């Protein structure tokens, strides 16, 4: 589901943001598979965020991509 500032447009007061936040329900092993797929799409895992949030490692990841994604033909 879409969460964060993008969801505020529907549920609260909209505000500017430069990212999109998702909450994804996954089964066992699903987080690692999701991270692999995101890497194949050109995203990278934010290792610094994980260092500052070590207890989040079993259940959360932060992936980033810079630039504007290109449309696939």
PyMOL commands that set and color helices and strands:
alter all, ss='L'
color gray80, all
select helices_A, chain A and resi 5-11+30-40+47-52+54-56
alter helices_A, ss='H'
color red, helices_A
select strands_A, chain A and resi 2-3+21-22+44-45+63-64
alter strands_A, ss='S'
color yellow, strands_A
deselect
rebuild
show_as cartoon
